[in-house]
Amino acid sequence: MDIKETKIIQRQGYSLPLVKTGGHWYLIETKQTLLDLGIASMIAQTAELETDFSSPAEFTAILPADPADGRPEDVVLREATSDPAIVALARKFNDTDTL
């Protein structure tokens, strides 16, 4: 994924990491359970950097089947990516509050 820019914004008292790729901004959600699986969610943002509920999911990630963990089939996650650069940014934000 070609990352053009990153920034941290404040929304409702929280610091939120954003990444710009493909000409659009995405909020990177940094849930540790997903990061442990090598996945980060990416939620489309409007030009005003608000959540874009009208935008279709542009990214998907596949969580492989793991019968031992109660997941007998692959799970397709919408608004998520396993792109190493995005996952690394999400991990860095979790660890340091920087991008």
Helices and strands as residue ranges (DSSP letters): E 3-11, E 14-21, E 24-29, H 32-36, E 40-44, E 60-63, G 67-69, E 75-78, E 80-81, H 84-96
